Amino acid sequence: MTWLKGPQHGAAMVRGRPGGTAAKFNLEEMTVTRCVAEFSTGEIGVAYVVGRSRRHAALAAVFDAMLQR
């Protein structure tokens, strides 16, 4: 297994829509961690998780790749 992108922290904009029908607006930013793993057999796992847990993102990417088999 190789890491195409190791666990990295970043921010994502959260958007809201009052009542589900009004115009969208930017609510706030939240912290996300992303990770991309590739197995030697070709499967690629991608994960985005809320928060700053590098381990959580890495495990989610590995499980995503495993579930593609």
Distance bins in CASP14 RR format, pairs under 12 A and 6 or more apart:
PFRMAT RR
TARGET T0000
AUTHOR 0000-0000-0000
RMODE 2
METHOD distances of the structure
MODEL  1
1 35 0 0 0 0 0 1 0 0 0 0 0
1 36 0 0 0 0 0 1 0 0 0 0 0
1 37 1 0 1 0 0 0 0 0 0 0 0
1 38 1 0 0 1 0 0 0 0 0 0 0
1 39 1 0 1 0 0 0 0 0 0 0 0
1 40 1 0 0 1 0 0 0 0 0 0 0
1 41 0 0 0 0 1 0 0 0 0 0 0
1 42 0 0 0 0 0 1 0 0 0 0 0
1 43 0 0 0 0 1 0 0 0 0 0 0
1 44 0 0 0 0 0 1 0 0 0 0 0
1 45 0 0 0 0 1 0 0 0 0 0 0
1 58 0 0 0 0 0 1 0 0 0 0 0
1 61 0 0 0 0 1 0 0 0 0 0 0
1 62 1 0 0 1 0 0 0 0 0 0 0
1 65 1 0 0 1 0 0 0 0 0 0 0
1 66 0 0 0 0 1 0 0 0 0 0 0
2 36 0 0 0 0 1 0 0 0 0 0 0
2 37 1 0 0 1 0 0 0 0 0 0 0
2 38 1 0 1 0 0 0 0 0 0 0 0
2 39 0 0 0 0 1 0 0 0 0 0 0
2 40 1 0 0 1 0 0 0 0 0 0 0
2 41 0 0 0 0 0 1 0 0 0 0 0
2 42 0 0 0 0 0 1 0 0 0 0 0
2 43 0 0 0 0 0 1 0 0 0 0 0
2 44 0 0 0 0 0 1 0 0 0 0 0
2 45 0 0 0 0 0 1 0 0 0 0 0
2 61 0 0 0 0 0 1 0 0 0 0 0
2 62 0 0 0 0 0 1 0 0 0 0 0
2 65 0 0 0 0 0 1 0 0 0 0 0
3 34 0 0 0 0 0 1 0 0 0 0 0
3 35 1 0 0 1 0 0 0 0 0 0 0
3 36 1 0 0 1 0 0 0 0 0 0 0
3 37 1 0 1 0 0 0 0 0 0 0 0
3 38 1 0 0 1 0 0 0 0 0 0 0
3 39 0 0 0 0 0 1 0 0 0 0 0
3 44 0 0 0 0 0 1 0 0 0 0 0
3 45 0 0 0 0 0 1 0 0 0 0 0
3 46 0 0 0 0 0 1 0 0 0 0 0
3 47 0 0 0 0 0 1 0 0 0 0 0
3 54 0 0 0 0 0 1 0 0 0 0 0
3 57 0 0 0 0 0 1 0 0 0 0 0
3 58 0 0 0 0 1 0 0 0 0 0 0
3 61 0 0 0 0 1 0 0 0 0 0 0
3 62 0 0 0 0 1 0 0 0 0 0 0
3 65 0 0 0 0 0 1 0 0 0 0 0
4 34 0 0 0 0 0 1 0 0 0 0 0
4 35 0 0 0 0 1 0 0 0 0 0 0
4 36 1 0 1 0 0 0 0 0 0 0 0
4 37 1 0 0 1 0 0 0 0 0 0 0
4 38 1 0 1 0 0 0 0 0 0 0 0
4 39 0 0 0 0 0 1 0 0 0 0 0
4 42 0 0 0 0 0 1 0 0 0 0 0
4 43 0 0 0 0 0 1 0 0 0 0 0
4 44 1 0 0 1 0 0 0 0 0 0 0
4 45 0 0 0 0 1 0 0 0 0 0 0
4 46 0 0 0 0 1 0 0 0 0 0 0
4 47 0 0 0 0 0 1 0 0 0 0 0
4 61 0 0 0 0 1 0 0 0 0 0 0
4 65 0 0 0 0 0 1 0 0 0 0 0
5 33 0 0 0 0 0 1 0 0 0 0 0
5 34 1 0 0 1 0 0 0 0 0 0 0
5 35 1 0 0 1 0 0 0 0 0 0 0
5 36 1 0 1 0 0 0 0 0 0 0 0
5 37 0 0 0 0 1 0 0 0 0 0 0
5 38 0 0 0 0 1 0 0 0 0 0 0
5 44 0 0 0 0 0 1 0 0 0 0 0
5 45 0 0 0 0 0 1 0 0 0 0 0
5 46 0 0 0 0 1 0 0 0 0 0 0
5 47 0 0 0 0 0 1 0 0 0 0 0
5 48 0 0 0 0 0 1 0 0 0 0 0
5 54 0 0 0 0 0 1 0 0 0 0 0
5 57 0 0 0 0 1 0 0 0 0 0 0
5 58 0 0 0 0 0 1 0 0 0 0 0
5 61 0 0 0 0 1 0 0 0 0 0 0
6 33 0 0 0 0 1 0 0 0 0 0 0
6 34 0 0 0 0 1 0 0 0 0 0 0
6 35 1 0 1 0 0 0 0 0 0 0 0
6 36 1 0 0 1 0 0 0 0 0 0 0
6 37 0 0 0 0 1 0 0 0 0 0 0
6 38 0 0 0 0 0 1 0 0 0 0 0
6 45 0 0 0 0 0 1 0 0 0 0 0
6 46 0 0 0 0 0 1 0 0 0 0 0
6 47 0 0 0 0 0 1 0 0 0 0 0
6 54 0 0 0 0 1 0 0 0 0 0 0
6 55 0 0 0 0 0 1 0 0 0 0 0
6 57 0 0 0 0 1 0 0 0 0 0 0
6 58 1 0 0 1 0 0 0 0 0 0 0
6 61 0 0 0 0 1 0 0 0 0 0 0
6 62 0 0 0 0 0 1 0 0 0 0 0
7 32 0 0 0 0 0 1 0 0 0 0 0
7 33 1 0 1 0 0 0 0 0 0 0 0
7 34 1 0 0 1 0 0 0 0 0 0 0
7 35 1 0 1 0 0 0 0 0 0 0 0
7 36 0 0 0 0 1 0 0 0 0 0 0
7 37 0 0 0 0 1 0 0 0 0 0 0
7 47 0 0 0 0 1 0 0 0 0 0 0
7 48 0 0 0 0 0 1 0 0 0 0 0
7 49 0 0 0 0 1 0 0 0 0 0 0
7 51 0 0 0 0 0 1 0 0 0 0 0
7 52 0 0 0 0 1 0 0 0 0 0 0
7 53 0 0 0 0 1 0 0 0 0 0 0
7 54 1 1 0 0 0 0 0 0 0 0 0
7 55 1 0 0 1 0 0 0 0 0 0 0
7 56 0 0 0 0 1 0 0 0 0 0 0
7 57 1 0 1 0 0 0 0 0 0 0 0
7 58 1 0 1 0 0 0 0 0 0 0 0
7 59 0 0 0 0 1 0 0 0 0 0 0
7 60 0 0 0 0 1 0 0 0 0 0 0
7 61 0 0 0 0 1 0 0 0 0 0 0
7 62 0 0 0 0 0 1 0 0 0 0 0
8 31 0 0 0 0 0 1 0 0 0 0 0
8 32 0 0 0 0 1 0 0 0 0 0 0
8 33 1 0 0 1 0 0 0 0 0 0 0
8 34 1 0 1 0 0 0 0 0 0 0 0
8 35 1 0 0 1 0 0 0 0 0 0 0
8 36 0 0 0 0 1 0 0 0 0 0 0
8 47 0 0 0 0 0 1 0 0 0 0 0
8 48 0 0 0 0 0 1 0 0 0 0 0
8 49 0 0 0 0 0 1 0 0 0 0 0
8 51 0 0 0 0 0 1 0 0 0 0 0
8 52 0 0 0 0 0 1 0 0 0 0 0
8 54 0 0 0 0 1 0 0 0 0 0 0
8 57 0 0 0 0 1 0 0 0 0 0 0
8 58 0 0 0 0 0 1 0 0 0 0 0
8 61 0 0 0 0 0 1 0 0 0 0 0
9 30 0 0 0 0 0 1 0 0 0 0 0
9 31 1 0 0 1 0 0 0 0 0 0 0
9 32 1 0 0 1 0 0 0 0 0 0 0
9 33 1 0 1 0 0 0 0 0 0 0 0
9 34 0 0 0 0 1 0 0 0 0 0 0
9 35 0 0 0 0 0 1 0 0 0 0 0
9 48 0 0 0 0 0 1 0 0 0 0 0
9 49 0 0 0 0 0 1 0 0 0 0 0
9 50 0 0 0 0 0 1 0 0 0 0 0
9 51 1 0 0 1 0 0 0 0 0 0 0
9 52 1 0 1 0 0 0 0 0 0 0 0
9 53 0 0 0 0 1 0 0 0 0 0 0
9 54 0 0 0 0 1 0 0 0 0 0 0
9 56 0 0 0 0 0 1 0 0 0 0 0
9 57 0 0 0 0 1 0 0 0 0 0 0
10 29 0 0 0 0 1 0 0 0 0 0 0
10 30 0 0 0 0 1 0 0 0 0 0 0
10 31 1 0 0 1 0 0 0 0 0 0 0
10 32 1 0 1 0 0 0 0 0 0 0 0
10 33 1 0 0 1 0 0 0 0 0 0 0
10 34 1 0 0 1 0 0 0 0 0 0 0
10 35 0 0 0 0 0 1 0 0 0 0 0
10 48 0 0 0 0 1 0 0 0 0 0 0
10 49 0 0 0 0 0 1 0 0 0 0 0
10 50 0 0 0 0 0 1 0 0 0 0 0
10 51 0 0 0 0 1 0 0 0 0 0 0
10 52 0 0 0 0 1 0 0 0 0 0 0
10 54 0 0 0 0 0 1 0 0 0 0 0
10 57 0 0 0 0 0 1 0 0 0 0 0
11 28 0 0 0 0 1 0 0 0 0 0 0
11 29 1 0 1 0 0 0 0 0 0 0 0
11 30 1 0 0 1 0 0 0 0 0 0 0
11 31 1 0 0 1 0 0 0 0 0 0 0
11 32 1 0 0 1 0 0 0 0 0 0 0
11 33 0 0 0 0 0 1 0 0 0 0 0
11 34 0 0 0 0 0 1 0 0 0 0 0
11 48 0 0 0 0 0 1 0 0 0 0 0
11 50 0 0 0 0 0 1 0 0 0 0 0
11 51 0 0 0 0 0 1 0 0 0 0 0
11 52 0 0 0 0 0 1 0 0 0 0 0
12 26 0 0 0 0 0 1 0 0 0 0 0
12 27 0 0 0 0 0 1 0 0 0 0 0
12 28 0 0 0 0 0 1 0 0 0 0 0
12 29 1 0 0 1 0 0 0 0 0 0 0
12 30 1 0 1 0 0 0 0 0 0 0 0
12 31 0 0 0 0 1 0 0 0 0 0 0
12 32 1 0 1 0 0 0 0 0 0 0 0
12 33 0 0 0 0 0 1 0 0 0 0 0
12 34 0 0 0 0 1 0 0 0 0 0 0
12 48 0 0 0 0 1 0 0 0 0 0 0
12 49 0 0 0 0 0 1 0 0 0 0 0
12 50 0 0 0 0 1 0 0 0 0 0 0
12 51 0 0 0 0 0 1 0 0 0 0 0
13 24 0 0 0 0 0 1 0 0 0 0 0
13 25 0 0 0 0 0 1 0 0 0 0 0
13 26 1 0 1 0 0 0 0 0 0 0 0
13 27 0 0 0 0 1 0 0 0 0 0 0
13 28 1 0 0 1 0 0 0 0 0 0 0
13 29 1 0 1 0 0 0 0 0 0 0 0
13 30 0 0 0 0 1 0 0 0 0 0 0
13 31 0 0 0 0 0 1 0 0 0 0 0
13 32 0 0 0 0 0 1 0 0 0 0 0
14 24 0 0 0 0 0 1 0 0 0 0 0
14 25 0 0 0 0 0 1 0 0 0 0 0
14 26 1 0 0 1 0 0 0 0 0 0 0
14 27 1 0 1 0 0 0 0 0 0 0 0
14 28 1 0 1 0 0 0 0 0 0 0 0
14 29 1 0 0 1 0 0 0 0 0 0 0
14 30 1 0 1 0 0 0 0 0 0 0 0
14 31 0 0 0 0 0 1 0 0 0 0 0
14 32 0 0 0 0 0 1 0 0 0 0 0
14 50 0 0 0 0 0 1 0 0 0 0 0
15 22 0 0 0 0 0 1 0 0 0 0 0
15 23 0 0 0 0 0 1 0 0 0 0 0
15 24 1 0 1 0 0 0 0 0 0 0 0
15 25 1 0 0 1 0 0 0 0 0 0 0
15 26 1 0 1 0 0 0 0 0 0 0 0
15 27 1 0 0 1 0 0 0 0 0 0 0
15 28 0 0 0 0 1 0 0 0 0 0 0
15 29 0 0 0 0 0 1 0 0 0 0 0
15 30 0 0 0 0 0 1 0 0 0 0 0
16 22 0 0 0 0 1 0 0 0 0 0 0
16 23 0 0 0 0 1 0 0 0 0 0 0
16 24 1 0 1 0 0 0 0 0 0 0 0
16 25 1 0 1 0 0 0 0 0 0 0 0
16 26 1 0 0 1 0 0 0 0 0 0 0
16 27 1 0 1 0 0 0 0 0 0 0 0
16 28 0 0 0 0 1 0 0 0 0 0 0
17 23 1 0 0 1 0 0 0 0 0 0 0
17 24 1 0 1 0 0 0 0 0 0 0 0
17 25 1 0 0 1 0 0 0 0 0 0 0
17 26 0 0 0 0 0 1 0 0 0 0 0
17 27 0 0 0 0 1 0 0 0 0 0 0
18 24 0 0 0 0 1 0 0 0 0 0 0
18 25 1 0 0 1 0 0 0 0 0 0 0
18 27 0 0 0 0 0 1 0 0 0 0 0
19 25 0 0 0 0 0 1 0 0 0 0 0
29 50 0 0 0 0 0 1 0 0 0 0 0
29 51 0 0 0 0 0 1 0 0 0 0 0
30 48 0 0 0 0 0 1 0 0 0 0 0
30 49 0 0 0 0 0 1 0 0 0 0 0
30 50 1 0 0 1 0 0 0 0 0 0 0
30 51 1 0 0 1 0 0 0 0 0 0 0
30 52 0 0 0 0 0 1 0 0 0 0 0
31 48 0 0 0 0 0 1 0 0 0 0 0
31 49 0 0 0 0 1 0 0 0 0 0 0
31 50 1 0 0 1 0 0 0 0 0 0 0
31 51 1 0 1 0 0 0 0 0 0 0 0
31 52 1 0 1 0 0 0 0 0 0 0 0
31 53 0 0 0 0 1 0 0 0 0 0 0
31 54 0 0 0 0 0 1 0 0 0 0 0
31 57 0 0 0 0 0 1 0 0 0 0 0
32 47 0 0 0 0 1 0 0 0 0 0 0
32 48 1 0 1 0 0 0 0 0 0 0 0
32 49 1 0 0 1 0 0 0 0 0 0 0
32 50 1 0 0 1 0 0 0 0 0 0 0
32 51 1 0 0 1 0 0 0 0 0 0 0
32 52 0 0 0 0 1 0 0 0 0 0 0
32 53 0 0 0 0 0 1 0 0 0 0 0
32 54 0 0 0 0 0 1 0 0 0 0 0
32 56 0 0 0 0 0 1 0 0 0 0 0
32 57 0 0 0 0 1 0 0 0 0 0 0
32 60 0 0 0 0 0 1 0 0 0 0 0
33 47 0 0 0 0 1 0 0 0 0 0 0
33 48 1 0 0 1 0 0 0 0 0 0 0
33 49 1 0 1 0 0 0 0 0 0 0 0
33 50 0 0 0 0 1 0 0 0 0 0 0
33 51 1 0 1 0 0 0 0 0 0 0 0
33 52 1 0 1 0 0 0 0 0 0 0 0
33 53 1 0 0 1 0 0 0 0 0 0 0
33 54 1 0 0 1 0 0 0 0 0 0 0
33 55 0 0 0 0 1 0 0 0 0 0 0
33 56 1 0 0 1 0 0 0 0 0 0 0
33 57 1 0 1 0 0 0 0 0 0 0 0
33 58 0 0 0 0 1 0 0 0 0 0 0
33 59 0 0 0 0 0 1 0 0 0 0 0
33 60 0 0 0 0 1 0 0 0 0 0 0
33 61 0 0 0 0 0 1 0 0 0 0 0
34 45 0 0 0 0 0 1 0 0 0 0 0
34 46 1 0 0 1 0 0 0 0 0 0 0
34 47 1 0 0 1 0 0 0 0 0 0 0
34 48 1 0 1 0 0 0 0 0 0 0 0
34 49 1 0 0 1 0 0 0 0 0 0 0
34 50 0 0 0 0 0 1 0 0 0 0 0
34 51 0 0 0 0 0 1 0 0 0 0 0
34 52 0 0 0 0 0 1 0 0 0 0 0
34 53 0 0 0 0 0 1 0 0 0 0 0
34 54 0 0 0 0 0 1 0 0 0 0 0
34 56 0 0 0 0 0 1 0 0 0 0 0
34 57 1 0 0 1 0 0 0 0 0 0 0
34 58 0 0 0 0 0 1 0 0 0 0 0
34 60 0 0 0 0 1 0 0 0 0 0 0
34 61 0 0 0 0 1 0 0 0 0 0 0
34 64 0 0 0 0 0 1 0 0 0 0 0
35 44 0 0 0 0 0 1 0 0 0 0 0
35 45 0 0 0 0 1 0 0 0 0 0 0
35 46 1 0 0 1 0 0 0 0 0 0 0
35 47 1 0 1 0 0 0 0 0 0 0 0
35 48 0 0 0 0 1 0 0 0 0 0 0
35 49 0 0 0 0 1 0 0 0 0 0 0
35 53 0 0 0 0 0 1 0 0 0 0 0
35 54 1 0 0 1 0 0 0 0 0 0 0
35 55 0 0 0 0 1 0 0 0 0 0 0
35 56 0 0 0 0 1 0 0 0 0 0 0
35 57 1 0 1 0 0 0 0 0 0 0 0
35 58 1 0 1 0 0 0 0 0 0 0 0
35 59 0 0 0 0 1 0 0 0 0 0 0
35 60 1 0 0 1 0 0 0 0 0 0 0
35 61 1 0 1 0 0 0 0 0 0 0 0
35 62 0 0 0 0 1 0 0 0 0 0 0
35 63 0 0 0 0 0 1 0 0 0 0 0
35 64 0 0 0 0 1 0 0 0 0 0 0
35 65 0 0 0 0 0 1 0 0 0 0 0
36 43 0 0 0 0 0 1 0 0 0 0 0
36 44 1 0 0 1 0 0 0 0 0 0 0
36 45 1 0 0 1 0 0 0 0 0 0 0
36 46 1 0 1 0 0 0 0 0 0 0 0
36 47 1 0 0 1 0 0 0 0 0 0 0
36 48 0 0 0 0 0 1 0 0 0 0 0
36 57 0 0 0 0 1 0 0 0 0 0 0
36 58 0 0 0 0 1 0 0 0 0 0 0
36 60 0 0 0 0 0 1 0 0 0 0 0
36 61 1 0 0 1 0 0 0 0 0 0 0
36 62 0 0 0 0 0 1 0 0 0 0 0
36 64 0 0 0 0 1 0 0 0 0 0 0
36 65 0 0 0 0 1 0 0 0 0 0 0
37 43 0 0 0 0 1 0 0 0 0 0 0
37 44 1 0 0 1 0 0 0 0 0 0 0
37 45 1 0 1 0 0 0 0 0 0 0 0
37 46 0 0 0 0 1 0 0 0 0 0 0
37 47 0 0 0 0 1 0 0 0 0 0 0
37 57 0 0 0 0 1 0 0 0 0 0 0
37 58 1 0 0 1 0 0 0 0 0 0 0
37 59 0 0 0 0 1 0 0 0 0 0 0
37 60 0 0 0 0 1 0 0 0 0 0 0
37 61 1 0 1 0 0 0 0 0 0 0 0
37 62 1 0 1 0 0 0 0 0 0 0 0
37 63 0 0 0 0 1 0 0 0 0 0 0
37 64 1 0 0 1 0 0 0 0 0 0 0
37 65 1 0 1 0 0 0 0 0 0 0 0
37 66 0 0 0 0 1 0 0 0 0 0 0
37 68 0 0 0 0 0 1 0 0 0 0 0
38 44 1 0 1 0 0 0 0 0 0 0 0
38 45 1 0 0 1 0 0 0 0 0 0 0
38 46 0 0 0 0 0 1 0 0 0 0 0
38 61 0 0 0 0 1 0 0 0 0 0 0
38 62 0 0 0 0 0 1 0 0 0 0 0
38 64 0 0 0 0 0 1 0 0 0 0 0
38 65 1 0 0 1 0 0 0 0 0 0 0
38 68 0 0 0 0 0 1 0 0 0 0 0
39 45 0 0 0 0 1 0 0 0 0 0 0
39 61 0 0 0 0 0 1 0 0 0 0 0
39 62 0 0 0 0 1 0 0 0 0 0 0
39 63 0 0 0 0 0 1 0 0 0 0 0
39 64 0 0 0 0 0 1 0 0 0 0 0
39 65 1 0 1 0 0 0 0 0 0 0 0
39 66 1 0 0 1 0 0 0 0 0 0 0
39 67 0 0 0 0 0 1 0 0 0 0 0
39 68 0 0 0 0 1 0 0 0 0 0 0
39 69 0 0 0 0 1 0 0 0 0 0 0
40 65 0 0 0 0 0 1 0 0 0 0 0
41 65 0 0 0 0 1 0 0 0 0 0 0
41 66 0 0 0 0 0 1 0 0 0 0 0
41 68 0 0 0 0 1 0 0 0 0 0 0
41 69 1 0 0 1 0 0 0 0 0 0 0
42 65 0 0 0 0 1 0 0 0 0 0 0
42 66 0 0 0 0 0 1 0 0 0 0 0
42 68 0 0 0 0 1 0 0 0 0 0 0
42 69 0 0 0 0 1 0 0 0 0 0 0
43 61 0 0 0 0 0 1 0 0 0 0 0
43 62 0 0 0 0 1 0 0 0 0 0 0
43 63 0 0 0 0 0 1 0 0 0 0 0
43 64 0 0 0 0 1 0 0 0 0 0 0
43 65 1 0 1 0 0 0 0 0 0 0 0
43 66 1 0 0 1 0 0 0 0 0 0 0
43 67 0 0 0 0 1 0 0 0 0 0 0
43 68 1 0 1 0 0 0 0 0 0 0 0
43 69 1 0 0 1 0 0 0 0 0 0 0
44 61 0 0 0 0 1 0 0 0 0 0 0
44 62 0 0 0 0 0 1 0 0 0 0 0
44 64 0 0 0 0 1 0 0 0 0 0 0
44 65 1 0 0 1 0 0 0 0 0 0 0
44 66 0 0 0 0 0 1 0 0 0 0 0
44 67 0 0 0 0 0 1 0 0 0 0 0
44 68 1 0 0 1 0 0 0 0 0 0 0
44 69 0 0 0 0 0 1 0 0 0 0 0
45 57 0 0 0 0 0 1 0 0 0 0 0
45 58 0 0 0 0 0 1 0 0 0 0 0
45 59 0 0 0 0 0 1 0 0 0 0 0
45 60 0 0 0 0 1 0 0 0 0 0 0
45 61 1 0 1 0 0 0 0 0 0 0 0
45 62 1 0 0 1 0 0 0 0 0 0 0
45 63 0 0 0 0 1 0 0 0 0 0 0
45 64 1 1 0 0 0 0 0 0 0 0 0
45 65 1 1 0 0 0 0 0 0 0 0 0
45 66 0 0 0 0 1 0 0 0 0 0 0
45 67 0 0 0 0 1 0 0 0 0 0 0
45 68 1 0 0 1 0 0 0 0 0 0 0
45 69 0 0 0 0 0 1 0 0 0 0 0
46 57 0 0 0 0 1 0 0 0 0 0 0
46 58 0 0 0 0 0 1 0 0 0 0 0
46 60 0 0 0 0 1 0 0 0 0 0 0
46 61 1 0 0 1 0 0 0 0 0 0 0
46 62 0 0 0 0 0 1 0 0 0 0 0
46 63 0 0 0 0 0 1 0 0 0 0 0
46 64 1 0 0 1 0 0 0 0 0 0 0
46 65 0 0 0 0 1 0 0 0 0 0 0
46 67 0 0 0 0 0 1 0 0 0 0 0
46 68 0 0 0 0 0 1 0 0 0 0 0
47 53 0 0 0 0 0 1 0 0 0 0 0
47 54 0 0 0 0 0 1 0 0 0 0 0
47 55 0 0 0 0 0 1 0 0 0 0 0
47 56 0 0 0 0 1 0 0 0 0 0 0
47 57 1 0 1 0 0 0 0 0 0 0 0
47 58 1 0 0 1 0 0 0 0 0 0 0
47 59 0 0 0 0 1 0 0 0 0 0 0
47 60 1 1 0 0 0 0 0 0 0 0 0
47 61 1 0 1 0 0 0 0 0 0 0 0
47 62 0 0 0 0 1 0 0 0 0 0 0
47 63 0 0 0 0 1 0 0 0 0 0 0
47 64 1 0 1 0 0 0 0 0 0 0 0
47 65 0 0 0 0 1 0 0 0 0 0 0
47 66 0 0 0 0 0 1 0 0 0 0 0
47 67 0 0 0 0 0 1 0 0 0 0 0
48 56 0 0 0 0 0 1 0 0 0 0 0
48 57 1 0 0 1 0 0 0 0 0 0 0
48 60 0 0 0 0 1 0 0 0 0 0 0
48 61 0 0 0 0 1 0 0 0 0 0 0
48 64 0 0 0 0 0 1 0 0 0 0 0
49 55 0 0 0 0 1 0 0 0 0 0 0
49 56 1 0 1 0 0 0 0 0 0 0 0
49 57 1 0 1 0 0 0 0 0 0 0 0
49 58 0 0 0 0 1 0 0 0 0 0 0
49 59 0 0 0 0 1 0 0 0 0 0 0
49 60 1 0 1 0 0 0 0 0 0 0 0
49 61 0 0 0 0 1 0 0 0 0 0 0
49 63 0 0 0 0 0 1 0 0 0 0 0
49 64 0 0 0 0 0 1 0 0 0 0 0
50 56 0 0 0 0 1 0 0 0 0 0 0
50 57 0 0 0 0 1 0 0 0 0 0 0
50 60 0 0 0 0 0 1 0 0 0 0 0
51 57 0 0 0 0 1 0 0 0 0 0 0
51 60 0 0 0 0 0 1 0 0 0 0 0
53 59 0 0 0 0 1 0 0 0 0 0 0
53 60 0 0 0 0 1 0 0 0 0 0 0
54 60 0 0 0 0 0 1 0 0 0 0 0
54 61 0 0 0 0 0 1 0 0 0 0 0
55 61 0 0 0 0 0 1 0 0 0 0 0
55 62 0 0 0 0 0 1 0 0 0 0 0
56 62 0 0 0 0 0 1 0 0 0 0 0
56 63 0 0 0 0 0 1 0 0 0 0 0
57 63 0 0 0 0 0 1 0 0 0 0 0
57 64 0 0 0 0 0 1 0 0 0 0 0
58 64 0 0 0 0 0 1 0 0 0 0 0
58 65 0 0 0 0 0 1 0 0 0 0 0
59 65 0 0 0 0 0 1 0 0 0 0 0
59 66 0 0 0 0 0 1 0 0 0 0 0
60 66 0 0 0 0 0 1 0 0 0 0 0
60 67 0 0 0 0 0 1 0 0 0 0 0
61 67 0 0 0 0 0 1 0 0 0 0 0
61 68 0 0 0 0 0 1 0 0 0 0 0
62 68 0 0 0 0 0 1 0 0 0 0 0
62 69 0 0 0 0 0 1 0 0 0 0 0
63 69 0 0 0 0 0 1 0 0 0 0 0
END
